[in-house]
């Protein structure tokens, strides 16, 4: 059996398990469509919310942990920015680890990361 065929069989098994678990197998086709649309909407909204708010929440948690441990505030984004800048300066300072186009690609990647931070 090909990889595509086995994947299709696995996918149909998962669909069957979902229908049996949530009793979707007894729905009419219209109700199945509505159920799948609602489930897709909930998963997509959860994914979007995680992408938007999780980095800020993790930064907040790290800031609080730093405050409780050391008793002073720290800007996590600025600290990460400094660490990335120091790492890029050390890695790309001509240490011989990277050469040619790899150095240019790494430099471009580091600059992109620094811009986004």
N, C-alpha and C positions, 0 to 999 in steps of 0.2 A: 504494500500500500504506500502511496506517495505521501510526502510530508503534507501536501495540501489536503489530501483525503483524510489523513489522520487528524489534522487540525479541524477540518469540517465536522468530523465525527465527535471530537472533543467539544466543539462549540455547540453542536446539537444536544449533547449530553448536558451541558451547562444550562441550556435553554429549558430542557425538560426538568432539571432539578429546580430551577427557578419557578417554573409553572406549578410544579407539585408543592413546593414549599409555600408559596403564596396563594395557592388555589386558583391560579390564573387559568388553568386548563379547562375550567368550567365556564369561563367568560365567553361571551359572543365575540366575534372578530372586532367589532367596534369598541367593546370594553377592553379587549387586549391592547388595541392601538392606543386608547386613552391611558391605560395603565403604563405602557412602555414610554409614552410621551412624558408622563408625570415623573417617572423614575429617572429618565434621561435628564429632565429639567433639574431635578433635585441634585443629581450627581454633578451636572455641569455648574450649577450655582455654587455647590460646595467646593468644587475645584477652583473656580474663579475667586471665591472668598479666601481660600487657602493661599493662592498665589499673591493676592493683594495684601492680606493682613498678617500672614504668618511671619514674613521677615521682620516687620515692625514689632510684632509680639515677641519674637526671639530676642531682638535687640533690647526691648524693654526688660525681659527676664534677665538677660546678661547684665544690664545696667543695675537692676535691683540686687542681683547676687554680688556684684562688685561693691555696691554701696554697703551691703550687710557685712561683707568680709573686711573691706578696707576702710569704711567710714567716709568715703569721698565719692563724688560723682565722676563719671567718666562718659565721654561721648564715644560710643562703640563704633559708629561709622568712621569717625576720625581716627580711632586707634587702628581699625582694619586698614584704612587708607594708608596710614604710616607704615604698617607692617608690609603691605603689598609693595609700596614704594621701596622700602629697604630690601626686600627680597629681590625685586627686579633689578635694583642697582647692583646687588651682589652677584646675581646670576648672569647679568648681561655686561658686566664690567670687563669682559675680555678674559675670563678665567679659562677659556679654551674648552668649556663643556659643550657649548653650542657653536656651530660655525655656519657661515653663509646664510642661506635663506631661512634656516631654522631660527637664527638670531633675529632676523627681521620679523618673522611671524610671531615669535615670542614677544618682541618689543611692541608690536601692534596689539597683541592680546592684552598685555599689561597696561598699555595706554588706554584701551577700551575699558578695562576693569576700573582703572583709576578715574576715568570720566564718569562712570556710572556710580561710583561711590561718592 
